[in-house]
């Protein structure tokens, strides 16, 4: 549903990845998708540790924390749109072929539900104003 090449291309188009360095958009996508949510990782530091574990690379804190920009919010939105279009196309094709699609239908429906919830979670995240010179911030607001 989410080929590596499509994820990399979408990340470049959205401005999430400007050059190929330590942050891989494919690993970032799957870490954010599978490691963040209710009863899962709740901090950026824990997500960073998970990313480092999956990629096998150590990342400087600033390289990780400044990655959380409006472009990162837009990236999962594009993925949800792509996933829902792909899901709809697959369901229509498979329903037209035969009636053995009930298992796949329920699995794909669950995937769509999951990515819709992910999109709503990500859209609620407030991003730090990068022009603010203060180190202490919470939910996008300067604490001074």
Legacy VTK file of the C-alpha trace (Angstrom):
# vtk DataFile Version 3.0
C-alpha trace
ASCII
DATASET POLYDATA
POINTS 144 float
0.000 0.000 0.000
2.912 2.344 0.752
5.855 1.523 -1.525
9.225 2.860 -0.408
9.710 4.859 -3.600
6.314 6.539 -3.223
7.062 7.481 0.407
10.449 8.972 -0.555
8.968 10.899 -3.488
6.099 12.264 -1.383
8.515 13.335 1.364
10.583 15.246 -1.203
7.520 16.864 -2.775
6.219 18.002 0.623
9.607 19.404 1.631
10.018 16.980 4.530
13.281 15.679 3.071
15.487 18.229 1.372
18.558 15.978 1.050
19.296 12.346 1.752
21.048 12.197 5.119
20.405 10.185 8.277
16.614 10.588 8.357
14.987 8.081 6.019
11.362 9.024 5.231
10.336 5.364 4.911
11.591 4.445 8.378
10.227 7.716 9.784
6.779 6.967 8.355
6.612 3.466 9.813
7.994 4.520 13.193
5.422 7.315 13.438
2.640 5.042 12.223
3.343 2.002 14.363
5.034 3.499 17.438
2.815 6.439 18.305
-0.667 6.306 19.719
-2.755 5.409 22.701
-0.840 3.183 25.149
2.262 3.413 22.997
5.202 5.802 22.845
4.162 9.202 24.156
7.292 11.334 23.829
9.482 12.529 21.007
12.487 11.054 22.808
10.919 7.585 22.800
10.101 7.952 19.104
13.719 8.975 18.504
14.963 5.872 20.309
12.614 3.708 18.232
13.815 5.374 15.018
17.451 4.811 15.999
16.686 1.170 16.763
14.958 0.604 13.419
17.469 2.516 11.291
20.609 1.440 13.124
21.858 5.050 13.126
22.467 7.482 15.960
20.823 10.849 15.470
21.721 14.143 17.100
18.835 15.535 19.161
18.550 18.725 17.108
18.409 16.741 13.880
15.448 14.805 15.273
13.504 17.521 17.078
13.678 20.064 14.269
12.219 17.448 11.945
8.787 18.040 13.556
7.605 20.771 11.228
4.403 21.518 9.305
5.880 19.442 6.471
5.907 16.428 8.777
2.229 17.027 9.527
1.438 17.198 5.817
3.361 13.999 5.019
1.018 11.588 6.902
-1.978 13.466 5.474
-0.735 12.703 1.963
-0.132 9.096 2.998
-3.682 8.762 4.330
-5.093 10.187 1.101
-2.954 7.810 -0.959
-3.868 4.858 1.255
-7.591 5.532 1.098
-7.517 5.885 -2.701
-5.489 2.705 -3.021
-7.802 0.907 -0.607
-10.913 1.983 -2.487
-9.431 0.908 -5.816
-8.359 -2.476 -4.417
-11.729 -3.125 -2.795
-13.677 -2.327 -5.938
-11.418 -4.543 -8.060
-11.559 -7.465 -5.637
-15.295 -7.247 -5.043
-15.791 -7.377 -8.786
-13.602 -10.505 -9.078
-15.073 -12.832 -6.472
-16.826 -13.124 -3.150
-13.816 -14.386 -1.150
-12.905 -10.848 -0.205
-14.615 -10.647 3.153
-11.387 -11.239 5.099
-9.447 -8.793 2.984
-12.301 -6.321 3.186
-12.290 -6.360 6.974
-8.472 -6.089 7.117
-8.373 -3.190 4.651
-11.244 -1.484 6.462
-9.293 -1.775 9.704
-6.247 -0.276 7.966
-8.304 2.625 6.659
-9.735 3.228 10.123
-6.223 3.164 11.627
-4.815 5.661 9.119
-7.819 7.938 9.575
-7.175 7.973 13.321
-3.487 8.619 12.689
-4.367 11.558 10.473
-6.585 13.039 13.176
-3.872 12.555 15.809
-1.214 14.206 13.686
-3.451 17.115 12.689
-3.933 17.926 16.385
-0.198 18.294 17.023
0.935 21.878 17.362
4.323 22.620 15.855
6.940 24.880 17.431
7.385 28.204 15.712
10.925 27.815 14.381
11.477 31.592 14.457
11.084 31.657 18.264
14.483 31.961 19.949
13.306 30.514 23.255
14.202 26.936 24.139
11.225 26.310 26.421
7.968 25.734 24.551
4.861 23.662 24.819
2.314 22.904 22.111
3.701 25.535 19.773
3.492 28.430 22.221
6.439 30.230 23.708
6.424 29.898 27.485
7.687 33.423 28.270
LINES 1 145
144 0 1 2 3 4 5 6 7 8 9 10 11 12 13 14 15 16 17 18 19 20 21 22 23 24 25 26 27 28 29 30 31 32 33 34 35 36 37 38 39 40 41 42 43 44 45 46 47 48 49 50 51 52 53 54 55 56 57 58 59 60 61 62 63 64 65 66 67 68 69 70 71 72 73 74 75 76 77 78 79 80 81 82 83 84 85 86 87 88 89 90 91 92 93 94 95 96 97 98 99 100 101 102 103 104 105 106 107 108 109 110 111 112 113 114 115 116 117 118 119 120 121 122 123 124 125 126 127 128 129 130 131 132 133 134 135 136 137 138 139 140 141 142 143
